[in-house]
């Protein structure tokens, strides 16, 4: 029989959200509530809002609002679909750190035991998980070093003390119970995120919410009412206008350069049902790709290692003949690679001044005609070729300078 007191209390919290926090209310109302005594606090899989009535009853109205907002932020961030093979409890901990800064800035009061660290504010759950995983690994390593049975210990495996005697079955059971409590799935006591049912069979809500669309609708509604917290607005802007890292931008540039002409051999299937036979865009392997490295001394070994690793991965996906040109004030080195030479190791030679023109002259004189040219440099130079080259150019810029080239695209390393 449903606990009506807890249910009514939960509905009242939702109503309060509608008045005070319309953004979170709009999202919360998309989840069907489900009583669940098997969970410690509350949970969501992106379709249901499961809750333990016993826990709901002990929360103050303010903390229950915080619990509701916290729980619904997990699917709003897509946490229910992004865990992969990560540890469930550590993933929940990382997700809590990722959303709680937004909730606290929005004025919510969270249940006792909530997780918050200012250093994690604005980070993704994946980024926080990586940091936490490193802490866990370090702790486990220290535990192994302290283990009296570990290699190098002065204790003999045959030595026994009262403390090292096997525990009784009752003690083992108590330890198991303690471990279960620690692994409740909700380390922050503010609402657990569970993986979304892969086949829809794990939920009885009968539908799956489009959370990206719901997020934008909630954003527009709250903005129109003048009740959109600044932290939420920044979160939405990051989500709908993500800033890609240089690695993604580099890969995207090469992918676009690898696209060739339209072909009638394979028509575009998107329009066939309309009786229209249009050519399709064909993807081909890159023919020649030129990588130019500024060897004037401004590129650090760490940056070279990063850059060469990304170029190697790109060549795995887009086989090409790679022409590597080292240049300072003149071309000081030239190598040719293909996929069989991977991984790529950059060993620059030279170290004088900087002039970009010799690289482009070298490409033209040797008839390379590259699909694209990627130049690793700090851009601290005024000497560019005239006229501009007829192929795509990407400048991968190191350092903090603001100089912009007269042609090509620029990404910061």
Secondary structure, DSSP 8 states (H G I E B T S, - for coil): ---HHHHHHHHHHHHHHHHH-HHHHHHHTTSEEEE-TTSSSEEE-SSEEEE-HHHHHHS-HHHHHHHHHHHHHHHHTTGGG--TTS-HHHHHHHHHHHHHHHHHHTT----TT----GGGTT--HHHHHHHHHHHHHHHHHHHHHH-TTSTT-SS-TT---GGGS---HHHHHHHHHHHHHHTSS-TTSS-EE----SSSTT--SSS---HHHHHHHHHHHHHHHT---HHHHHHHHHHHS----HHHHHHHHHHHHHEEEEEEEEE-GGGGGGT---EEEEE---SEEEEEEE-SS-S-HHHHHHHHHHHHHHHHHS--EEEEEEESSSEEEEEEE-GGG-S--------S---SHHHHHHHHHTT---SEEEEEE--------SS--SSEEEEEE-SS-----SSSEEEE-
